[in-house]
């Protein structure tokens, strides 16, 4: 009976390609870091565009 319980508790053979909970947590961390970097880039880009717009308006006005 112990042998059957041990075998049910572990993926064998064809299930080696499935993600474990640790793999999913690691990917969630990477996605969160990527999201933070993208948000920072967006804020910097918006500030740059705003600055350029103000500079152009002052130059033309």
N, CA, C and O atoms as a CHARMM CRD file, in Angstrom:
* protein
*
  244
    1    1 UNK  N      0.82600  -1.19800   0.00000 PROA 1      0.00000
    2    1 UNK  CA     0.00000   0.00000   0.00000 PROA 1      0.00000
    3    1 UNK  C      0.87200   1.26500   0.00000 PROA 1      0.00000
    4    1 UNK  O      0.56200   2.24000  -0.68400 PROA 1      0.00000
    5    2 UNK  N      1.93600   1.23500   0.75600 PROA 2      0.00000
    6    2 UNK  CA     2.81500   2.40500   0.80100 PROA 2      0.00000
    7    2 UNK  C      3.38100   2.69800  -0.58000 PROA 2      0.00000
    8    2 UNK  O      3.52600   3.85800  -0.96500 PROA 2      0.00000
    9    3 UNK  N      3.69800   1.65400  -1.31800 PROA 3      0.00000
   10    3 UNK  CA     4.25500   1.82900  -2.65600 PROA 3      0.00000
   11    3 UNK  C      3.26500   2.56700  -3.56200 PROA 3      0.00000
   12    3 UNK  O      3.67100   3.45000  -4.31700 PROA 3      0.00000
   13    4 UNK  N      1.98200   2.22400  -3.50000 PROA 4      0.00000
   14    4 UNK  CA     0.96800   2.86900  -4.32900 PROA 4      0.00000
   15    4 UNK  C      0.79300   4.33700  -3.94700 PROA 4      0.00000
   16    4 UNK  O      0.61700   5.18000  -4.82700 PROA 4      0.00000
   17    5 UNK  N      0.83600   4.65600  -2.67200 PROA 5      0.00000
   18    5 UNK  CA     0.68200   6.03300  -2.21300 PROA 5      0.00000
   19    5 UNK  C      1.87500   6.85900  -2.66200 PROA 5      0.00000
   20    5 UNK  O      1.69400   8.00200  -3.08200 PROA 5      0.00000
   21    6 UNK  N      3.06500   6.33400  -2.59000 PROA 6      0.00000
   22    6 UNK  CA     4.25500   7.05100  -3.04100 PROA 6      0.00000
   23    6 UNK  C      4.19800   7.32100  -4.54100 PROA 6      0.00000
   24    6 UNK  O      4.59400   8.39600  -4.99100 PROA 6      0.00000
   25    7 UNK  N      3.71800   6.37300  -5.30300 PROA 7      0.00000
   26    7 UNK  CA     3.66700   6.53200  -6.75000 PROA 7      0.00000
   27    7 UNK  C      2.61800   7.56600  -7.14800 PROA 7      0.00000
   28    7 UNK  O      2.81800   8.30600  -8.11100 PROA 7      0.00000
   29    8 UNK  N      1.50500   7.62600  -6.41900 PROA 8      0.00000
   30    8 UNK  CA     0.46300   8.59800  -6.73700 PROA 8      0.00000
   31    8 UNK  C      0.94100  10.00400  -6.39100 PROA 8      0.00000
   32    8 UNK  O      0.55800  10.96700  -7.05500 PROA 8      0.00000
   33    9 UNK  N      1.76400  10.13300  -5.36900 PROA 9      0.00000
   34    9 UNK  CA     2.23600  11.43300  -4.92000 PROA 9      0.00000
   35    9 UNK  C      3.25300  12.08800  -5.82600 PROA 9      0.00000
   36    9 UNK  O      3.45000  13.30000  -5.73600 PROA 9      0.00000
   37   10 UNK  N      3.91000  11.33400  -6.69900 PROA 10     0.00000
   38   10 UNK  CA     4.95400  11.88500  -7.56800 PROA 10     0.00000
   39   10 UNK  C      4.58800  11.68800  -9.03400 PROA 10     0.00000
   40   10 UNK  O      4.15000  10.60500  -9.42100 PROA 10     0.00000
   41   11 UNK  N      4.76100  12.71800  -9.84900 PROA 11     0.00000
   42   11 UNK  CA     4.53600  12.52100 -11.28900 PROA 11     0.00000
   43   11 UNK  C      5.64200  11.63900 -11.88300 PROA 11     0.00000
   44   11 UNK  O      6.81600  11.78900 -11.54100 PROA 11     0.00000
   45   12 UNK  N      5.26700  10.74900 -12.74700 PROA 12     0.00000
   46   12 UNK  CA     6.23800   9.83400 -13.35200 PROA 12     0.00000
   47   12 UNK  C      6.13400   9.88400 -14.87200 PROA 12     0.00000
   48   12 UNK  O      5.08100  10.19600 -15.42800 PROA 12     0.00000
   49   13 UNK  N      7.21500   9.57900 -15.51200 PROA 13     0.00000
   50   13 UNK  CA     7.21400   9.36200 -16.95100 PROA 13     0.00000
   51   13 UNK  C      6.73300  10.52800 -17.78000 PROA 13     0.00000
   52   13 UNK  O      7.45300  11.51200 -17.95300 PROA 13     0.00000
   53   14 UNK  N      5.53000  10.42900 -18.29000 PROA 14     0.00000
   54   14 UNK  CA     4.99400  11.40200 -19.24300 PROA 14     0.00000
   55   14 UNK  C      4.68400  12.76100 -18.61100 PROA 14     0.00000
   56   14 UNK  O      4.40100  13.71800 -19.33200 PROA 14     0.00000
   57   15 UNK  N      4.73000  12.86300 -17.29600 PROA 15     0.00000
   58   15 UNK  CA     4.38700  14.12000 -16.63500 PROA 15     0.00000
   59   15 UNK  C      5.60700  14.97600 -16.32300 PROA 15     0.00000
   60   15 UNK  O      5.48000  15.97600 -15.61500 PROA 15     0.00000
   61   16 UNK  N      6.76400  14.62400 -16.82000 PROA 16     0.00000
   62   16 UNK  CA     7.97600  15.38100 -16.54300 PROA 16     0.00000
   63   16 UNK  C      7.97200  16.78200 -17.12700 PROA 16     0.00000
   64   16 UNK  O      8.71400  17.64000 -16.65000 PROA 16     0.00000
   65   17 UNK  N      7.16400  17.04200 -18.14100 PROA 17     0.00000
   66   17 UNK  CA     7.11900  18.34700 -18.78900 PROA 17     0.00000
   67   17 UNK  C      6.18700  19.33400 -18.08600 PROA 17     0.00000
   68   17 UNK  O      6.15700  20.50900 -18.45200 PROA 17     0.00000
   69   18 UNK  N      5.43400  18.88900 -17.09500 PROA 18     0.00000
   70   18 UNK  CA     4.49800  19.77900 -16.40000 PROA 18     0.00000
   71   18 UNK  C      5.23600  20.67900 -15.41500 PROA 18     0.00000
   72   18 UNK  O      6.25900  20.28900 -14.85300 PROA 18     0.00000
   73   19 UNK  N      4.71500  21.87600 -15.21300 PROA 19     0.00000
   74   19 UNK  CA     5.32800  22.83600 -14.29000 PROA 19     0.00000
   75   19 UNK  C      4.94400  22.51700 -12.85200 PROA 19     0.00000
   76   19 UNK  O      3.81800  22.10700 -12.57000 PROA 19     0.00000
   77   20 UNK  N      5.87900  22.70800 -11.96600 PROA 20     0.00000
   78   20 UNK  CA     5.61900  22.54300 -10.53700 PROA 20     0.00000
   79   20 UNK  C      5.20900  23.89300  -9.96300 PROA 20     0.00000
   80   20 UNK  O      5.32400  24.92000 -10.63100 PROA 20     0.00000
   81   21 UNK  N      4.73300  23.88600  -8.72200 PROA 21     0.00000
   82   21 UNK  CA     4.33400  25.13400  -8.07400 PROA 21     0.00000
   83   21 UNK  C      5.51400  26.09400  -7.97200 PROA 21     0.00000
   84   21 UNK  O      5.34300  27.30300  -8.12600 PROA 21     0.00000
   85   22 UNK  N      6.68900  25.57600  -7.71800 PROA 22     0.00000
   86   22 UNK  CA     7.88000  26.42600  -7.61500 PROA 22     0.00000
   87   22 UNK  C      8.18900  27.09300  -8.95500 PROA 22     0.00000
   88   22 UNK  O      8.59700  28.25400  -8.99200 PROA 22     0.00000
   89   23 UNK  N      7.99700  26.36500 -10.04800 PROA 23     0.00000
   90   23 UNK  CA     8.22000  26.94700 -11.37800 PROA 23     0.00000
   91   23 UNK  C      7.24900  28.09600 -11.63700 PROA 23     0.00000
   92   23 UNK  O      7.63600  29.13100 -12.18100 PROA 23     0.00000
   93   24 UNK  N      6.00900  27.91600 -11.25300 PROA 24     0.00000
   94   24 UNK  CA     5.00200  28.94300 -11.46700 PROA 24     0.00000
   95   24 UNK  C      5.29800  30.16600 -10.60400 PROA 24     0.00000
   96   24 UNK  O      5.15900  31.29600 -11.07200 PROA 24     0.00000
   97   25 UNK  N      5.70200  29.96100  -9.35600 PROA 25     0.00000
   98   25 UNK  CA     6.05800  31.08900  -8.47900 PROA 25     0.00000
   99   25 UNK  C      7.24200  31.86200  -9.05300 PROA 25     0.00000
  100   25 UNK  O      7.25800  33.09300  -9.00800 PROA 25     0.00000
  101   26 UNK  N      8.22900  31.15400  -9.58900 PROA 26     0.00000
  102   26 UNK  CA     9.40100  31.79800 -10.18500 PROA 26     0.00000
  103   26 UNK  C      8.98500  32.65000 -11.38900 PROA 26     0.00000
  104   26 UNK  O      9.46200  33.77300 -11.55600 PROA 26     0.00000
  105   27 UNK  N      8.09900  32.11100 -12.21800 PROA 27     0.00000
  106   27 UNK  CA     7.62100  32.86000 -13.38000 PROA 27     0.00000
  107   27 UNK  C      6.79300  34.06700 -12.96600 PROA 27     0.00000
  108   27 UNK  O      6.87200  35.12200 -13.59600 PROA 27     0.00000
  109   28 UNK  N      5.99500  33.91700 -11.90900 PROA 28     0.00000
  110   28 UNK  CA     5.22600  35.05900 -11.41700 PROA 28     0.00000
  111   28 UNK  C      6.15700  36.17800 -10.97800 PROA 28     0.00000
  112   28 UNK  O      5.88400  37.35000 -11.23700 PROA 28     0.00000
  113   29 UNK  N      7.25200  35.82700 -10.31700 PROA 29     0.00000
  114   29 UNK  CA     8.22700  36.83400  -9.89900 PROA 29     0.00000
  115   29 UNK  C      8.86800  37.52700 -11.08300 PROA 29     0.00000
  116   29 UNK  O      9.05800  38.74300 -11.07100 PROA 29     0.00000
  117   30 UNK  N      9.20200  36.75200 -12.11000 PROA 30     0.00000
  118   30 UNK  CA     9.79300  37.34300 -13.31000 PROA 30     0.00000
  119   30 UNK  C      8.80100  38.25700 -14.02500 PROA 30     0.00000
  120   30 UNK  O      9.18100  39.32100 -14.51300 PROA 30     0.00000
  121   31 UNK  N      7.54400  37.85500 -14.09100 PROA 31     0.00000
  122   31 UNK  CA     6.52700  38.68500 -14.73400 PROA 31     0.00000
  123   31 UNK  C      6.31500  39.98200 -13.96700 PROA 31     0.00000
  124   31 UNK  O      6.14300  41.04100 -14.57200 PROA 31     0.00000
  125   32 UNK  N      6.32500  39.90700 -12.64300 PROA 32     0.00000
  126   32 UNK  CA     6.16500  41.11500 -11.84300 PROA 32     0.00000
  127   32 UNK  C      7.33600  42.06800 -12.05500 PROA 32     0.00000
  128   32 UNK  O      7.13700  43.27900 -12.16100 PROA 32     0.00000
  129   33 UNK  N      8.54700  41.53700 -12.11800 PROA 33     0.00000
  130   33 UNK  CA     9.72400  42.37500 -12.36200 PROA 33     0.00000
  131   33 UNK  C      9.64300  43.01300 -13.75200 PROA 33     0.00000
  132   33 UNK  O      9.98400  44.18500 -13.91700 PROA 33     0.00000
  133   34 UNK  N      9.19900  42.25800 -14.73700 PROA 34     0.00000
  134   34 UNK  CA     9.07500  42.78400 -16.08400 PROA 34     0.00000
  135   34 UNK  C      8.00600  43.87700 -16.13700 PROA 34     0.00000
  136   34 UNK  O      8.18100  44.89000 -16.81300 PROA 34     0.00000
  137   35 UNK  N      6.91300  43.66800 -15.42600 PROA 35     0.00000
  138   35 UNK  CA     5.85300  44.66700 -15.37600 PROA 35     0.00000
  139   35 UNK  C      6.36500  45.96600 -14.74600 PROA 35     0.00000
  140   35 UNK  O      6.03900  47.05400 -15.22000 PROA 35     0.00000
  141   36 UNK  N      7.15500  45.85700 -13.69300 PROA 36     0.00000
  142   36 UNK  CA     7.71600  47.04500 -13.05000 PROA 36     0.00000
  143   36 UNK  C      8.65900  47.80100 -13.98600 PROA 36     0.00000
  144   36 UNK  O      8.63600  49.03100 -14.03500 PROA 36     0.00000
  145   37 UNK  N      9.48600  47.06500 -14.72700 PROA 37     0.00000
  146   37 UNK  CA    10.39300  47.70700 -15.67600 PROA 37     0.00000
  147   37 UNK  C      9.62000  48.41500 -16.78800 PROA 37     0.00000
  148   37 UNK  O      9.97100  49.52700 -17.18000 PROA 37     0.00000
  149   38 UNK  N      8.57200  47.77300 -17.29200 PROA 38     0.00000
  150   38 UNK  CA     7.76200  48.39100 -18.34400 PROA 38     0.00000
  151   38 UNK  C      7.06200  49.65000 -17.84400 PROA 38     0.00000
  152   38 UNK  O      6.98000  50.64400 -18.56600 PROA 38     0.00000
  153   39 UNK  N      6.56200  49.61200 -16.62400 PROA 39     0.00000
  154   39 UNK  CA     5.90800  50.77900 -16.05500 PROA 39     0.00000
  155   39 UNK  C      6.89900  51.92900 -15.89700 PROA 39     0.00000
  156   39 UNK  O      6.57200  53.07800 -16.19300 PROA 39     0.00000
  157   40 UNK  N      8.09700  51.62400 -15.43500 PROA 40     0.00000
  158   40 UNK  CA     9.12000  52.65300 -15.29300 PROA 40     0.00000
  159   40 UNK  C      9.47100  53.25800 -16.65700 PROA 40     0.00000
  160   40 UNK  O      9.59700  54.47600 -16.78000 PROA 40     0.00000
  161   41 UNK  N      9.62700  52.42400 -17.66400 PROA 41     0.00000
  162   41 UNK  CA     9.92700  52.92200 -19.01000 PROA 41     0.00000
  163   41 UNK  C      8.79600  53.80200 -19.53400 PROA 41     0.00000
  164   41 UNK  O      9.05200  54.82100 -20.17700 PROA 41     0.00000
  165   42 UNK  N      7.55700  53.42100 -19.26700 PROA 42     0.00000
  166   42 UNK  CA     6.42000  54.20600 -19.71000 PROA 42     0.00000
  167   42 UNK  C      6.40800  55.58200 -19.05000 PROA 42     0.00000
  168   42 UNK  O      6.15800  56.58700 -19.71600 PROA 42     0.00000
  169   43 UNK  N      6.67600  55.63300 -17.75600 PROA 43     0.00000
  170   43 UNK  CA     6.68600  56.90200 -17.03600 PROA 43     0.00000
  171   43 UNK  C      7.80600  57.79500 -17.56900 PROA 43     0.00000
  172   43 UNK  O      7.59500  58.98800 -17.78800 PROA 43     0.00000
  173   44 UNK  N      8.98600  57.22900 -17.77600 PROA 44     0.00000
  174   44 UNK  CA    10.10500  58.00800 -18.30000 PROA 44     0.00000
  175   44 UNK  C      9.78100  58.51400 -19.70800 PROA 44     0.00000
  176   44 UNK  O     10.06600  59.66900 -20.02800 PROA 44     0.00000
  177   45 UNK  N      9.20000  57.67900 -20.53600 PROA 45     0.00000
  178   45 UNK  CA     8.84000  58.07200 -21.89300 PROA 45     0.00000
  179   45 UNK  C      7.81900  59.20600 -21.87800 PROA 45     0.00000
  180   45 UNK  O      7.93900  60.15800 -22.64800 PROA 45     0.00000
  181   46 UNK  N      6.81500  59.10800 -21.00400 PROA 46     0.00000
  182   46 UNK  CA     5.80200  60.15800 -20.91000 PROA 46     0.00000
  183   46 UNK  C      6.41500  61.47700 -20.43700 PROA 46     0.00000
  184   46 UNK  O      6.04700  62.54100 -20.93400 PROA 46     0.00000
  185   47 UNK  N      7.33900  61.41500 -19.48900 PROA 47     0.00000
  186   47 UNK  CA     8.00700  62.62200 -19.00900 PROA 47     0.00000
  187   47 UNK  C      8.84400  63.24400 -20.12400 PROA 47     0.00000
  188   47 UNK  O      8.87000  64.46500 -20.28300 PROA 47     0.00000
  189   48 UNK  N      9.51700  62.41200 -20.88000 PROA 48     0.00000
  190   48 UNK  CA    10.32800  62.90600 -21.99900 PROA 48     0.00000
  191   48 UNK  C      9.46000  63.57700 -23.05300 PROA 48     0.00000
  192   48 UNK  O      9.79100  64.66700 -23.51800 PROA 48     0.00000
  193   49 UNK  N      8.37900  62.95700 -23.42900 PROA 49     0.00000
  194   49 UNK  CA     7.47300  63.52800 -24.42500 PROA 49     0.00000
  195   49 UNK  C      6.87600  64.84000 -23.90100 PROA 49     0.00000
  196   49 UNK  O      6.76200  65.81000 -24.65000 PROA 49     0.00000
  197   50 UNK  N      6.49800  64.87400 -22.63000 PROA 50     0.00000
  198   50 UNK  CA     5.95200  66.11000 -22.05800 PROA 50     0.00000
  199   50 UNK  C      6.99200  67.22200 -22.09000 PROA 50     0.00000
  200   50 UNK  O      6.67800  68.35700 -22.45100 PROA 50     0.00000
  201   51 UNK  N      8.21900  66.90500 -21.71700 PROA 51     0.00000
  202   51 UNK  CA     9.28800  67.90000 -21.74900 PROA 51     0.00000
  203   51 UNK  C      9.55400  68.41500 -23.14100 PROA 51     0.00000
  204   51 UNK  O      9.73500  69.61600 -23.34200 PROA 51     0.00000
  205   52 UNK  N      9.57800  67.51400 -24.10500 PROA 52     0.00000
  206   52 UNK  CA     9.78600  67.93400 -25.49400 PROA 52     0.00000
  207   52 UNK  C      8.63000  68.79800 -25.99300 PROA 52     0.00000
  208   52 UNK  O      8.84600  69.77400 -26.71200 PROA 52     0.00000
  209   53 UNK  N      7.42500  68.44400 -25.61800 PROA 53     0.00000
  210   53 UNK  CA     6.25600  69.22400 -26.03700 PROA 53     0.00000
  211   53 UNK  C      6.32200  70.63300 -25.45500 PROA 53     0.00000
  212   53 UNK  O      6.06900  71.60800 -26.16300 PROA 53     0.00000
  213   54 UNK  N      6.65700  70.74700 -24.18600 PROA 54     0.00000
  214   54 UNK  CA     6.76700  72.06100 -23.54600 PROA 54     0.00000
  215   54 UNK  C      7.88500  72.87000 -24.19400 PROA 54     0.00000
  216   54 UNK  O      7.71900  74.06600 -24.43400 PROA 54     0.00000
  217   55 UNK  N      9.01900  72.23800 -24.48000 PROA 55     0.00000
  218   55 UNK  CA    10.13500  72.94400 -25.11500 PROA 55     0.00000
  219   55 UNK  C      9.75100  73.44700 -26.50400 PROA 55     0.00000
  220   55 UNK  O     10.08800  74.57200 -26.87100 PROA 55     0.00000
  221   56 UNK  N      9.06000  72.63500 -27.26200 PROA 56     0.00000
  222   56 UNK  CA     8.63200  73.03300 -28.60400 PROA 56     0.00000
  223   56 UNK  C      7.63100  74.18300 -28.53300 PROA 56     0.00000
  224   56 UNK  O      7.70600  75.12900 -29.31700 PROA 56     0.00000
  225   57 UNK  N      6.69500  74.09600 -27.58900 PROA 57     0.00000
  226   57 UNK  CA     5.69900  75.16800 -27.44800 PROA 57     0.00000
  227   57 UNK  C      6.35600  76.48500 -27.06800 PROA 57     0.00000
  228   57 UNK  O      5.95300  77.53600 -27.56700 PROA 57     0.00000
  229   58 UNK  N      7.35300  76.45300 -26.20200 PROA 58     0.00000
  230   58 UNK  CA     8.06200  77.68400 -25.80700 PROA 58     0.00000
  231   58 UNK  C      8.88100  78.23800 -26.97800 PROA 58     0.00000
  232   58 UNK  O      8.97400  79.45000 -27.17100 PROA 58     0.00000
  233   59 UNK  N      9.46700  77.33100 -27.74500 PROA 59     0.00000
  234   59 UNK  CA    10.28400  77.75300 -28.88800 PROA 59     0.00000
  235   59 UNK  C      9.42300  78.40700 -29.96400 PROA 59     0.00000
  236   59 UNK  O      9.80700  79.42500 -30.54000 PROA 59     0.00000
  237   60 UNK  N      8.25500  77.81900 -30.23100 PROA 60     0.00000
  238   60 UNK  CA     7.37400  78.33800 -31.27400 PROA 60     0.00000
  239   60 UNK  C      6.52800  79.51900 -30.78800 PROA 60     0.00000
  240   60 UNK  O      6.07900  80.33900 -31.58900 PROA 60     0.00000
  241   61 UNK  N      6.31900  79.59700 -29.49500 PROA 61     0.00000
  242   61 UNK  CA     5.40200  80.61500 -28.97100 PROA 61     0.00000
  243   61 UNK  C      6.02700  81.85600 -28.59100 PROA 61     0.00000
  244   61 UNK  O      5.34700  82.77700 -28.13900 PROA 61     0.00000
